[in-house]
Amino acid sequence: MLRVVLAQPRGFCAGVERAIEIVERALKKYGPPIYVRHEIVHNRHVVESLRARGAVFVDELEQIPAGAMTVFSAHGVARRVEELARTRELPVIDATCPLVAKVHNEGRRYAAQGRDIVLVGHAGHAEVEGTIGQIDGTVHLVQTVADVAALHVHDPDKLAYITQTTLSVDDTRGIISALTARFPAIVGPDVRDICYATQNRQQAVRELARAVDVILVVGSKNSSNSNRLREIGEDLGKPAYLIDDADSLQCAWFEGVGSVGVTAGASAPETLVQGVIEGLRRFGPIDISTLEGAAENVRFRFPAELADA
C-alpha cells in the first residue's frame, strides 16, 4: 500500500484564480477572440484550456489586431507595454496580480525618494521584466548572494530593495542579509513582498518533507513558484519531481518507497492533482490523507469593466 499525503494549501492562489476568471469573463462579455499578452499564468493546461475557448496568446502587442480586446497577464507588464497599447488604441483589461502591483508601487515610491533599487528576482521572468519596466530610475537585479558582492551602486546611503513575489523565502532572506551587511543603510520590506500563497505553499512542503519519502510537485517547468517547491523538497533531503501531469509519472520513482507527498504550484489546477492521484493507482493500491495547513480566504476584486460579467 502506497501512502499518499496531500499538502495543504496547494494549487491555485487568489491572484491566479482572478487572472483566469478575467479571461473567462472577457470571453463571455466580449466574445472570442480575446488576446492575452504572454501566458495568463504559467501553466500549460490552463493556457490550452483557455485557448480552446477563444483566447489567443501572443508574445508582443504588435501581434494583436487593431481594436482587439487585450488582457495583460498576472505577472504584470512594463510601462512601455502600457504606452504601446494606448498608442495602438487597444482596449486593455489588466489582470496583473494585486500583490505584484503592490511591488511596483513600492519600487516607484523608493525611486521617487532618489534611491537606486535592488530587485531580488530571476532574470528573464515575466514578473521581473514587468517590475523593472514599471520603475523610473536605476534598478539592479540580483539573483544570488554572489551578485550582491559584485553590486556597484551610485550611493550606498540611498538604496532600497524589493523582491519578486514567487521566490524561496529562505534564499531571499539570505540575499537580504547579504544586502544589509554590505549596505547598512538599505531599506526594504524584508520578505513581505513574497506573496502569502507562495509562503504558505513553501511551508506546506516543509511539513510534507517530514512525513513522506518522495515529493511530487504538480506545475509547469516555467512556473517560478513551482520550481521553488521542488527545490525546497530537495534541500530537505527528499527526492522531489516537478511534473506537468500524471503522464509524467515514472514507476522507478516509487520502487521501495512507502509514502509520496503531492503538492501543486500556485498556477496548477486541482484537476491535475486529482489526475496525479489516479495515476499513482497504476502502481498499486494507495491510501490518501491530507496534512493540516493554513486556510486561505483571500479574494481580489475584478476590474470594473468585468464586474458584471
C-alpha positions in Angstrom: 0.0 0.0 0.0 1.4 3.3 -1.1 0.6 6.1 1.4 -0.2 9.4 -0.5 -0.1 12.6 1.5 -1.5 15.8 0.1 -0.1 19.2 1.1 -2.4 21.9 2.3 -2.6 24.5 0.9 -1.7 23.7 -2.7 -2.6 24.8 -6.2 -4.4 28.0 -7.3 -3.9 31.2 -5.3 -6.3 34.2 -5.4 -4.2 36.1 -8.0 -4.2 33.1 -10.4 -7.9 32.5 -9.9 -8.6 36.1 -10.6 -6.4 36.2 -13.7 -8.0 33.1 -15.2 -11.5 34.3 -14.4 -10.7 37.7 -16.0 -10.1 35.9 -19.3 -13.2 33.8 -18.9 -15.3 36.8 -18.1 -13.9 38.7 -21.1 -14.7 35.8 -23.4 -18.2 35.8 -22.1 -18.8 39.5 -22.2 -17.0 40.4 -25.5 -16.8 37.1 -27.3 -13.7 35.5 -28.8 -11.1 36.1 -29.7 -9.6 37.7 -26.6 -5.9 38.4 -27.0 -3.6 37.8 -24.0 0.0 39.1 -23.8 2.1 36.2 -22.6 0.7 33.2 -20.8 -2.1 34.4 -18.4 -0.4 32.2 -15.8 2.5 29.8 -16.1 0.6 26.5 -16.6 0.3 24.7 -20.0 -3.0 23.1 -19.2 -4.6 26.3 -18.2 -3.4 28.1 -21.3 -4.5 25.3 -23.6 -8.0 25.2 -22.0 -8.4 29.0 -22.5 -7.0 28.8 -26.0 -9.7 26.2 -26.8 -12.4 28.7 -25.7 -11.1 31.5 -27.9 -8.1 33.1 -26.1 -5.2 34.0 -28.3 -1.8 34.2 -26.5 0.9 36.4 -28.0 4.4 37.5 -27.1 4.1 41.1 -28.2 1.3 43.7 -28.7 2.3 44.0 -32.4 0.7 40.6 -32.9 -2.7 41.9 -31.8 -5.1 43.3 -34.5 -6.1 46.9 -34.1 -9.0 47.3 -31.7 -8.9 43.8 -30.4 -9.7 43.2 -26.7 -6.4 42.7 -24.9 -5.6 41.2 -21.5 -2.3 41.7 -19.6 -1.1 38.6 -17.7 -1.0 38.1 -14.0 2.8 38.8 -14.0 2.4 42.5 -14.9 3.9 44.5 -17.7 6.4 47.3 -18.2 5.2 50.9 -18.7 6.4 50.8 -22.3 3.9 48.0 -23.0 1.1 50.1 -21.4 2.1 53.0 -23.5 2.2 51.0 -26.7 -1.3 49.7 -26.0 -2.5 53.3 -25.6 -0.7 54.3 -28.8 -2.4 51.4 -30.7 -5.7 52.2 -29.0 -6.1 48.7 -27.8 -8.8 48.2 -25.2 -7.0 46.7 -22.3 -8.0 44.7 -19.2 -5.2 44.4 -16.7 -5.0 41.0 -14.9 -1.8 41.9 -13.0 -1.9 40.2 -9.6 -2.6 42.9 -6.9 0.4 41.7 -5.0 2.7 42.2 -8.0 1.1 45.7 -8.4 2.0 46.3 -4.8 5.7 45.6 -5.5 5.5 48.0 -8.5 4.2 50.7 -6.2 6.9 50.1 -3.6 9.6 50.3 -6.3 8.2 53.6 -7.6 7.9 55.1 -4.1 11.5 54.2 -3.3 12.7 55.6 -6.7 10.8 58.8 -6.1 12.9 59.2 -2.9 16.0 59.3 -5.1 17.1 55.7 -4.3 18.6 53.1 -6.5 16.5 49.9 -6.4 17.8 46.4 -6.0 15.4 43.9 -7.3 15.8 40.3 -5.9 14.5 38.0 -8.6 15.1 35.7 -11.6 16.4 37.3 -14.8 14.1 36.9 -17.7 11.0 36.1 -15.7 7.9 37.9 -16.9 7.2 39.4 -13.5 10.8 40.7 -13.1 10.7 42.3 -16.6 7.4 44.0 -15.8 8.7 45.3 -12.4 11.9 46.7 -13.8 9.8 48.4 -16.6 7.5 50.0 -14.0 10.2 51.9 -12.2 11.7 55.2 -13.2 15.4 55.1 -12.2 18.2 52.7 -11.7 17.2 49.1 -11.0 19.9 46.5 -10.2 18.8 42.8 -10.5 20.4 40.3 -8.1 19.7 36.6 -8.1 22.3 35.3 -5.6 24.4 36.3 -2.7 27.4 36.4 -5.1 25.5 39.0 -7.1 25.3 41.2 -4.0 29.1 41.1 -3.6 29.5 42.3 -7.2 27.0 45.1 -7.0 28.0 48.6 -7.9 25.6 51.4 -6.8 25.6 55.2 -7.1 25.2 55.9 -3.4 25.2 53.2 -0.7 23.2 55.5 1.5 20.3 55.9 -1.0 19.4 52.3 -1.7 16.3 50.2 -1.4 15.3 46.6 -2.3 12.2 44.9 -3.4 11.6 41.3 -4.4 9.8 39.1 -6.9 6.7 37.6 -5.3 7.4 33.9 -6.0 10.9 33.4 -4.6 12.1 31.0 -2.0 11.7 32.6 1.4 14.9 31.1 2.8 17.0 32.0 -0.3 15.6 35.5 -0.3 16.4 36.0 3.4 20.0 35.1 2.7 20.2 37.6 -0.1 18.6 40.3 2.0 21.1 39.6 4.8 23.9 40.0 2.4 22.5 43.3 1.2 22.0 44.7 4.7 25.5 43.5 5.7 27.1 45.3 2.7 24.8 48.3 2.6 23.7 49.0 6.2 21.5 52.0 5.1 19.4 50.0 2.7 15.7 49.9 3.2 13.1 47.3 2.1 10.2 45.1 3.0 12.1 42.0 4.3 10.3 39.0 2.7 6.9 40.6 2.8 6.9 41.1 -1.0 6.8 37.3 -1.3 3.1 36.6 -1.6 1.2 34.9 1.2 0.3 31.9 -1.1 3.9 31.3 -2.1 5.0 31.4 1.6 2.1 29.1 2.6 2.9 26.5 -0.1 6.6 26.5 0.8 5.8 25.9 4.5 3.4 23.1 3.4 6.2 21.4 1.5 8.5 21.6 4.6 5.8 19.8 6.6 5.3 17.4 3.7 9.0 16.6 3.7 8.9 15.5 7.3 6.1 13.0 6.5 7.0 11.3 3.2 9.8 9.6 1.2 9.2 11.3 -2.2 7.6 14.6 -3.2 5.7 15.3 -6.4 5.1 19.0 -7.3 2.4 19.5 -9.9 3.3 22.5 -12.0 4.9 23.7 -15.3 8.6 24.0 -15.8 8.4 27.8 -16.4 6.5 28.3 -13.1 8.8 30.1 -10.6 6.9 29.2 -7.5 6.5 25.5 -8.6 10.3 25.2 -9.1 10.9 26.7 -5.6 8.6 24.0 -4.1 10.7 21.2 -5.8 13.9 22.9 -4.6 12.7 23.0 -1.0 11.9 19.3 -1.1 15.3 18.5 -2.4 17.0 20.8 0.1 15.3 18.9 2.9 16.8 15.6 1.6 13.8 14.2 -0.2 13.7 13.2 -3.9 11.4 15.8 -5.5 10.0 15.9 -9.0 8.2 18.7 -10.9 5.6 17.2 -13.2 3.1 18.7 -15.6 0.5 15.9 -15.0 0.0 12.2 -14.4 1.6 11.4 -17.8 5.0 12.4 -16.3 4.9 9.8 -13.5 7.7 7.2 -13.7 7.5 3.8 -12.0 11.2 3.9 -10.9 10.5 6.9 -8.6 8.4 4.7 -6.3 10.4 1.5 -6.1 10.9 0.7 -2.4 9.0 3.9 -1.4 6.3 3.7 1.3 4.9 7.3 1.1 4.6 10.0 -1.5 3.7 13.7 -0.9 1.8 15.6 -3.5 1.5 19.4 -3.8 0.9 21.9 -6.6 2.3 25.3 -7.6 0.0 28.4 -7.4 -0.8 28.2 -11.1 -1.7 24.5 -11.2 -5.4 23.5 -11.1 -6.7 20.9 -8.6 -7.9 18.7 -11.5 -4.2 18.0 -12.3 -3.6 16.9 -8.7 -6.5 14.6 -8.8 -5.2 13.2 -12.1 -1.8 12.5 -10.5 -3.6 10.6 -7.6 -5.4 8.5 -10.2 -2.1 8.0 -12.0 -0.4 6.7 -8.8 -3.1 3.9 -8.6 -1.4 2.4 -11.7 1.5 1.4 -9.4 -0.8 -0.3 -6.8 -3.3 0.4 -4.1 -3.0 3.8 -2.3 -4.1 5.3 1.0 -4.8 9.1 0.8 -4.5 11.7 3.6 -4.2 15.4 3.8 -1.9 17.4 6.1 -3.3 20.3 8.1 -2.2 23.7 6.8 -3.0 27.4 6.5 -6.6 28.2 5.4 -6.7 30.8 2.6 -9.7 33.1 2.2 -8.2 35.9 0.1 -10.2 37.2 -2.8 -9.3 40.1 -5.1 -11.7 42.5 -6.9 -12.2 42.2 -10.6 -11.6 45.1 -13.0 -14.7 47.4 -13.1 -15.4 46.5 -16.8 -15.8 42.9 -15.8 -17.6 43.2 -12.5 -21.0 42.4 -14.1 -19.7 39.6 -16.5 
